[in-house]
């Protein structure tokens, strides 16, 4: 049975993550929001500290290293396990309480690292240890429908030749490698989609441009072009075999592990907004009373109580998805539910906090306007709100993607 209290073995680590978020991330948040595309050099020291903690076994990183499900987890099947998925989600919540954009800019903590941890072989895990990997899925012709990938990977001897264009690649400029999703055979549909680790110094891969964005400005978002880019066959993550029966399941395993992390980002950002708006409301004389019905309180107090309840629901769904992954239970539905709930709730909470704060919420005097801008992407990337609802509906109704579009 899932225990909703923070596991005792993680409490010191979570406290440490909160201190880092406050002293490193939040302290530099406004600086790099205004200096879009400037590399946050302060993160180099922080990344080195996280690497040291992970190597010593004292920490689980900021979210990228803790998503692989080991076969060793089969030992002690009847024991409840709180492992790396849970610790990664909890640490991401704390770090995004500090700043989402800077968390996404953390060296060696990219979403591509999560993809490697999810599907790489043991040999590949060792080979790519220490790399900073961006993840390239989206293309100009599609957004959330990953099955519509047009980037091709054609076998040529012991290499694959990649051609295509990827957009909205988080850390695409700063990362030293990119996990590129491509199709081996378009006629075979979803089953032929594989992911490749492509080093940035490989001939044929280039950063075309950087995007200017509404939020998470500290994080670079790139357009990447692959022009006859040759990568060795050993760079294909997982098995090169095309299993039509398995379909898209292998690729989707990456999302089952990364979507709770993105949900955690939304939960952390929303918590920051809730804490600040409560302080501002109390300073303004607004009393929030948990012993009285919301209908008997002011609009501001009632709104806060509703937001807090929605936030709690998002948090619990996120923890459940991580807990299921740690205990080797299917979590695809819960991963999408947590992403859908947290993405929407995070967006709603940050915007309503701006509203409740009035002029303070709209100005750069406080972080509320920034958190509102940053939270929007968390309802979009790793699968939009609408896509998550579609996935959940298909699972609950036992319908295929062709039956329910």
N, C-alpha and C positions, 0 to 999 in steps of 0.2 A: 504493500500500500504506500502511496506517495505521502511523504511528510512535508508539509508546506512551510515548516520552519527552515531557516537557512542552516544547512548542515554545519555542525560544530567545527569540522575540520577545515571548512572554507571561511569561517568568520574572520580570522586574522587577515587572510588574503583579501577578503572583500573590504575590510577596513583600510588596508593598505591601498587598494585600488581607488577608494574614495579620496584618500589623502592625495594620491597622484593626480586624480581628476581635478581636485581643487587647486593644488599648487602649480601643476604643469599645464593642464588643458584649459581650465576656465580662466586662469591667469593670462593666457595668451590668445584666448578665443577672439576677442574683438580685434586684436592686432592683425591676425591672419584672415579674418573676415574682410577687413578693409584692404589688405594686401593680397588680393586674389592671385593665385598661381605662384606666389612666393613660397619657397620651400621652408617649412618650419624647422629650423636647425635645432631648436630645443628638443625635438623628438628623438634625435640621434642618441642622446644620453639616456633618455627614457627607454628607448628600444633596447639598448645594451643592458639596462637593468632587468628588463622583462626577459631577455634571452638568458641572462644569468640565473634568474629565478626558475625558469623552465628547466634549464640544464641541471639545476641542483634538486629539482623535484619540489621546490617550495611554492611554485606558482604554475598557472596553466595558461599564461599568455593573455592577450587581450581578446581572444576569440577565434583565432585562425588555426591554432594547433590542436584544438580539442574536439574535433568532430568525427574522428575515425572510430569505427566500431571494431574493436579487436576480437578475434576469435577466443582470446583468453577470457573474455567475459562470460563464456559458456560455463566456466568453472563456478561452482556455487550458484546454480541456476535459481535456487529458491531464496537467495539472499537479495535484499533490496540494495541497489547500488546508486550512489551519488558520485558520478565521475566527471570526466572532462567536459561533457556537454553542459552539465549543470554549472560547473565552475566557470566555463566560458561565457554562458549567458549572464550569470551573476556579475562577472567582471565587466562585460559589455554594458550592462545597465549602469554600473557605477561610472564607467568612463564616459558614457554619453550623457550622464548627469553633468559631466564637465563640459564636453563639446563633441558633437557628432563629427564635424568636419575634420577635426584633428585626430580623432580615433581612426577615421578612414584613411588618414595620412600616415598612420603608424607603420614604419618599415617592418616588413616581414609579417604583417598582420592583415594582408589583403584578402579579398574574397576568393582570389585565385588560390591562395594558400589553403583555404577551406576546401576547395575543389580537389586539390592534390591530396589532402588528408582523407577525403572521403572515398576516392576511387583508385588511388595509386597502388601499385604493388609494393611489397616491402622493399625491394631493391630500389624502386623509384623514390620511395619515401626517404631513404638514406641519401640517394643522389641529389635530391632537391632540398635537402636540409639546409636551411640558411638562406634560401632564395626569397625574394620579395616578388610575389606573383599577383598581377592584376587578372581579372576575368573578363573575357571578351565574348559576349553572346549576341547582344542586340545588333541588328543591321538596319540600314535605311528603309528596307521594304517591310519590316515588321518590328513590333515592340515586345509584347508579352508571349506571343506564340513561338516558343523556341523551336518547335517542330518545323517551322518555316525557314530554317537556316538555309542560305544559298551558298555560303562560303564552302568551297570544295577542297577535298584532300585526295589527290590522285597518287596511287602507289607508283613509284619509279625506282625499281631495284630495292635497295634497303632504305630508301627515303620516301617521304610523302611530299608532294608539291602542293602548297596551300595558296589559294587565290580567293580574294574577297575583301569586303570592307566591314569594319566593326565600328559602332558608334557608342557613345556614353560609356566608355571604358574607365571605371574608377581607378585612379593611380596609374593610368595607362602611360603617362610620360615618365613618372618617377620610378616605377617598378623596374626591376632588372629582367623580368620575364613576364610573359602573358600566357594564360591558359585560354587557348582559342578553340571554340566549338565549331566543328566543320562536319560536312557530310561526306562519307566515303562513296555513297551511291544514292543519288536523289530519288531514283526509281523505287528504292526499298523503304522510303519514308523514314519515320522516326528511329527505327532500329539501327540505321546506318550512321547516326550522329555520334561522333566521338570527340574527345577533347585532347588537345596537344599542348605540351609545354614548349613555348617558343621563346628562346632567349632574345633580348632586345637587340643584341649585336649580330643577330643572324641576318645575312643578306636577304633582302626582299621584304622585310617588315619595317614600317616607318610610321612615325606619328605625324599625321596630316595637319592636325590643329588641336587647340585646347578650347573648350567651351566656356562661355561666361554664363553663370547660373544664378538662380534665385537664392539658393541656400547652399550649405556645405561648401562655402567658397574656399576654405582652407584646403580642401581636397581637389586635386586636379582631375578633370574629366576629359578624356581624349577621344579623337577619331583616329583609328588605326587602319592602315591599308596593308594588305598582304599581296605582293606581286611576285608570283613564281617563287615563293619562299620555301626553300627546301629544309625539311627537318628530318632527323633520323627516326626510323621506325620505333626506336626505343623511347621516343618522346611522346608516343601515344599513351595516354593514361589508361591503365587497366588492360582489359583484353581487346585485341584487334578484331576478334570474331564478331560477325554480325548475326545476332540472334533475333530472328523475326518474332519468335514467340515471346521473348522478353520485351520486345518493343523498346519503348523509351525509358523503361524502368531503371536501367543502369545510370543513365544521365540524370534522371529525376532524383536519384539518391543524393546527389549533391544538394539539391534544393531542400530535401527533407532535413538536412543538417544546417544549411545556412539560413533558412527562413526564420527559425527561432532566434537566431542571432540578430537578424534585422528587427524582429519583433522586440527583442531586448533593447535595441537602440531606441526605438520609439517609446518604450516604457521609461527608459532613463531620461530622455529629453522631456517627456511629459511630467515626470516627477519633479524635475527642476522647476518647471513652470508652476506646478501646484504649490511647491514650497514657497516660492517667491510671492505668488499672488496672495497666499494666506498671510504672509508677513505684511504686505501692502494693505490688505483689507483690515487687518487688526489695527494697524496704525491709523486707518481711516475711521476706526470705531465700529466696524462691522463685527458682530458677534456670531461665531459659528457654534451652534449648540447641538450636540449629538443626542441629547435627551428630548428634544422637541421635534415634531414632524417638520419636514422641509416646508410644507405649506403654511406653517405658522411663523416662518422666518422671512427675512428680507430676500429680495431677488438674488442679491449677490451671495448670501449664505446658502440659499437653496441650490443655486447653480454650482457652488463649490462642492456641496455634498454629492450632487449628481455626478460631477466630474470625478470625484474621488472614488465613487463606487464603480464607475466605468473603468478607471485606471486599475483598480484592484482586480477586476475581471480579466483585463488584458494581461496583467502580471501572472495570474494563476494559470491562464492558458499557455503562456510562454514557458513557465516552469514545468508544466505537464509535458509539453512537447520535448523539452530537454531531458526530463526524467525518463520518458519512454525510450528515448534514444540510448541513454546510459544503460537501461535494463534490457536492451536488445528486443524491444517490442516495436511493432509497426507504428510509425508516427506521422505518416504522410498527411492524414486528415488533420491531426492536431497541429502539425507544422503550418499548414495552410490556414487553419482556424486562428492560430496565434498571430500569424502575419496579418491576416485580414482584420482581426479585432484590434490589435495593437496599432497597426497603421492608421486605421480610421480614428480610433480613440486619441492617439497621439496628436493627430492633426486637429481634431475637434478641441481638445483641451488647450493646446497652445494658442489657437486662434481666439478661444473664448476668454483666455487669460488676458490677451491683448485687449479685448473688449472691456473686461471688468476693470482693467487698470486705467482706462481712459487715455489721456495724453501721455502718461508715463509708459503705457504699453506700446505706443506707436513711435516713441522716440528712442534714440540710442542711449538714453540715460540708464535704462535697464536692459537686460538680455531678452526680455519677453518677445520683442519683435524679431530678434535673431532666431530664437527657438521656434517661433512660428514659421519662419522661412525654412529653417533646417528640417523641420518635421515633415514637410510636404513630400520630399523624396522618399521617405520611409514608407509611404503608402503606395509608392510606385515601383521602385526597383526591387529585384528578386521576385517579380510577379505582382501585377497591380491588384488592387482591391477586387476588381471584377473577375480577374482570372482566379484568385483564391476562392471566391464564392463558387465559381464554375467547377473548380477541382473538388471542393467539398460536396457540391450537389451530385457530381458524377459518382463519387465514392458512396455517398449515402443511398443513392438510388440505384447503384450498381449498373451504371450506364457507361458506355465507351465514349471517347471523344467525338466519334462520328455520330453517335446517337444523340448527344447533348452538346450543342455548340454554342 
